[in-house]
């Protein structure tokens, strides 16, 4: 077996370190398109990070702004001033704002605290631990996850070479459903595929594959992405595919949108059913709790009539329990209405987002 070229190994290394969000291109396609990993630049960035956080990474970074500009290489407009800036998210790295303190005064008096990437082992407020669930980290991850359809134009397309004799085109999309306060209720990757025909000889729109053929096409895509063989495409093929990409998108997008609408309707129905079921379960839990408290209160009410059977402290505790039971029963009367309604509302879809993610062409190795 021939050894794997180092450029392929380099791409496999970094592709293995990211989650499958959006469209991931196979190492062979990246190499075929002349995309290479710059190891020297990686060393330079690592050296900058080491200078700020130490060799073991446990040293707090006292100046986070230097980390953002020198290591992450963020432009100045990201840190402040532009509509896409992270000023609000960066504020989570400052000490809490006092009541009635103006934002500008608070930012002026409270610089961004030092950051650390490992658990400092204490709960003091002198440093900020950037763990994966921190709001700042989640905002950064969201910027990567939301890419794919930028400025209302398709931003991703790639070509894979297969042993199958038929040229195919796949349009991938993402369907997201959001609930109250932008809570993500459903996220799904969708796909439609068709046999590719050159736009110069195409009569009408592309014909959508049925489910069985779509499944075979997606299997071909998966095998192509995992294939380490280097297969070069003639520039003429790339030019033909690029020239027809806009028409291919126009042909397939309405079909993918139709699929998204159907999947959204099904997901909304299932979410609603789940909300109704969980609301019923919550009502049953609250009713069972009310029944237990009522039985216990009735039984202990008899004990309250026999004061001489208890020590003074025991009797005071019994009275305190009765007061709590009375308050809890009064609260349950309202919760039996509000809690099931709150659960049902949490599964109500407030917004639907559909976006194309990328075009993928599967080109026969025979041409």
N, C-alpha and C positions, 0 to 999 in steps of 0.2 A: 504494500500500500504506500502510495506516495505521501510524503509529509505534507501537512496542511500549511499553506503559505502564511507567513507571519501577519500579513495585512488582514487575512480572514480571522485569525486568532484574536487580533486586536479588537475587531468589531464584535466578535462573539463575547468577548470579555465585558464590554460596556453594555451590550444589549442584555446580558444576563443580570445586570444590576438594576434594571428598571422594571416596573410593573407593566403588564400588557394594557395600557391605556391609550386609546386612539389607534393609529396605524403604525405598526412596527415593520420596518423594511429589513429584508434578509441581508446577512453579511455579504453574500455574493453580489447582490444588486448594488450595494454601497460601493464595493470595490470596482464593479463594472462601470459605475458612474464617476469614478475617479475621486471618491470620498475616502480620505485616510485619516487615521488618528494621529494627532501631533503630540508625540510623547514628550518632546522638549518643552512644549507649552505646559503640559501637565506637570512636569517637574518644576517649572517656574511658579505655577500657581500653588503647588504643594509647599514650596519654599516660603512663599508669602504667608501661607496659613501657619506654618511652623513658627515663623517669626512672631506671629501674633498670639498663637495658642500653645506654644511649646511643642516639644517632640512627642509627648504622650497625649496631647490634646486636652488635658485636664486643666490647664491654666486658663483662668477667665480672660476673655478678650476685653480689655479695658476700654478700647475705642471701637465700638461696633461699626461706626460709620466707615472707618478704615477697612474693616472686613468687607463691608458691602461694596466699597469702591475699588479696593485693590485686589481682593480675592474673587468676589462675585462679578466685579467689573460692571456694576450698575452705573448707568448714566445719571447725571445730576438731577434730571427731571423726574426720575423715578423716586428719588428721595424727597423731593419737595417741588411744588409749583405747578405741575401739570395735572390735567384731569385724571390721568392714570397713575398718579403718585401713590405711594404707600404711607403717606403721613399718618392717616388714621390707624393703620396697622402698626406702624412704628411706635405710636403712642402707647401700645400695650407693653412696651419695654421700659416705660418710665414709671416712677412711683405713682400711686393713686393720686388723683386730683382732689383737692380740698373742696368742701361744699362752698358754692358761690364764687369759686376762683375762676377767673377768665382763662380760656384756653391759651392765649398768647402769654399770659403771665406764668401759667403753669409750665409751659414748654421752656420758657426763659429761665425759670428757677430750677427745673428738674431735667437735666440731660438724660439721654438714654443710658440705662444702667449697663454695666458689663454683662456679657453673655457667656454662657458655658454650655458645652454639648453633652457632658456627662453629669450624673447626679452629684450635686455638691455635698450631699449628706446632711444638710441643715435646711431649716425653713426660714432663714433670715431673708430680708428683702434687698440685700446688697448686690446680688447677681440674679440673672434670669436664666433659667434652665430651658433651652430650646429643644424640648422633646417633641415627638411626632404629633401629639395632640394639642400643642400650644397654638393659640390663635394665629400667631405670626407665621409659623411653619405651615399651618393649614392654608393660609392665604397664598403662600408661595406655591404649594402643591396645586392649588386650584388654578393658578395661572398656567401651569403646564397642562392640566387636564382639560382646560377649556379651549386649547388650541386646536386647529384643524379647519375651522371655517372662520376666516379673518377678513374683516372689512368687506363682508358680503361677497367674497370671491373664494373659489376653491383653491386651497393652498397646498394640497398634497396629492401627488400622483406618482406611481412607480410602475416598473415593468418587471415581470418575472418570466423566465424561460422554462418551458415545460416540455416533456416528451409527448404530450398529447398533440395530435395533428390539427386541432381546431384552435383558432385565435379567439380568445374570450376577453370580456371586459366586465369588471365588477365595480359597483358603486357601494361603498360602505357609508353608513350614517349612524348617528346617535340619537336616541329618543330619551328624553329626561322629563319626568313629571315632578312638580314641586308642590308642596303643601303650605301650610301656615308658616309664616316667617321663613320662607324659602327652604324649608326642610325638604331634602331630596327623598321622594317616596319611591321612585322607580328609575332605573337606568338600564338601557338595553342597546346593544349594537345590532344594527339591521344590515341586511345585504340583499341586493338584487344583482342578477348577472344576465348576460346575453352573449350570443355569438357575435363577434366583432366583424363588421363589414366596413371597408374603406368608405369614407364619406363621398369620395368622388364617384363611386359606383353604387352607393346605397340608394335604394328605392323605399322611401318612407322611413319610419323610425325603427330603432333596434327592437327585435322581438324578445320579450322576456322569457327566460328559462322557467320551466315548471320546477316544482319542489325537488324532484329526484335529480334532475340535471343541475339544479342549483347546489344541491348537496355534493355532487361529484365535483363541481367547479370549486367549491370551498375546500374540498379535500385536496385538489390540485394546488390551490393557493397555499395550504398548510405545508404540503410536501415541498413546494418551491422555496418557501421561506426557510425550511430546515435543510435544504440541499446546499452543501458546501462547494459544489463544483462551480468553477468560473466559466460562464458562457457569455461571450461577447455578442452584442447586437450591432448590426450595421447601422451607421448613422442615418441611412435612408429610412429604416424602420422606425427609429426614434422620431425622425422628422414627421413621418406619416401619422404616427400615433399622437404626437403633440399637436399637429395641425387639426386633428379631429376631436381633441379632448373636449372642447367647448360644446360641440354638437352631441358628443356622447353623454355629457352631463345633462344637456337639455332633454335628451331622449329618456334617460333613466331616472332623473330626479322626480318627475311626476309619479312614476311607478313606485319609487321608494317612499315618496310622501304618502301615497295611498296605503302602502303597507304600514307606515308609521301611524296613520290615522286609525287603522284597524287594530293595531297592537295597543295604541293608547286607549281606545274604547274598551278593549278587553281588560287592560290593566286597571282602568278606573273602576270598572265593574267589580273586579276582584278586590281592589282596595276598599271599596265601599262595603262589600260583603265582610271583609275582615274587620272593618271598623264596627259594623253592626254586631258581629260575633264577640269581639273583645268588649264592646259596651255591655252586652248581655252578661258576659262573664264577670265584669266589674260590678254590675248591679247585684248578681248572685252573691258575690263576695261581701258586699256591703250589707245586703239583707241578712246573710248568715251572721255577720258581726253584730248587727242590731239584735238578732234573736238571742245570741249568746249573752250580750250585755243585759238584755231585759230579764232573762232567766236568772243570771247571777244577781242582778239588782233586787229582784223579787225575793230570792233566797236570803240575801244578806239583810234585806229590810226587816225580816223577822229577828235577826240578831240584834239589830239596833234597838228593838223593843226590850231587850234583856241586857240592860246596861251593866248589871252586877256580874255578868259572866266574863267581863273583859277587864284587863288592866287599863289604866288611863291612856297609855301610849297606843295600845291596840285599838281602843275605842276611837281615838283621834284618827288613826290610820283608816279605820272603817268609814268614818265620816268623810275623810278626804277622798276615799275611793268612790263613795256615793256621789259626791259633788262632781268628780270626774265623769262618772257614768252618765249623770244628767247632762253635762256639757256635750259629751260625745254623742248621746242619743239626739240632742238638738242639732248637732252638726251633721249627723247622718241623714236627718230628714232633708237637708238641703243637698248633700252630696249624692243622694240617690237620684237626683235630677241633674245636677251639674256635672258629675264625673262621667257618666255614660255619654252625655252630650259632648263633653270635652274630647273624649276618645274618638267618637264618631267624627268630630270636626278635624281631628289630627290626621285623618285619612282622606279628607276632602282635597281634591286636586285643585289648586289655585292657578297654576300656570303650566303650560306644556311647551317644551322646546324641542324642535327637530332641526338637525343640521347635517349636511353631508360632511363626511370626514375625509374621504379620499377616493380616487380612482385607481384601480389596479388592473393592469393589462397582463394577461397570460399569453405569451407568444410562443408558437411552436418552435422547437429547436431546429426543425427542418426549414423554417422560414415560410 
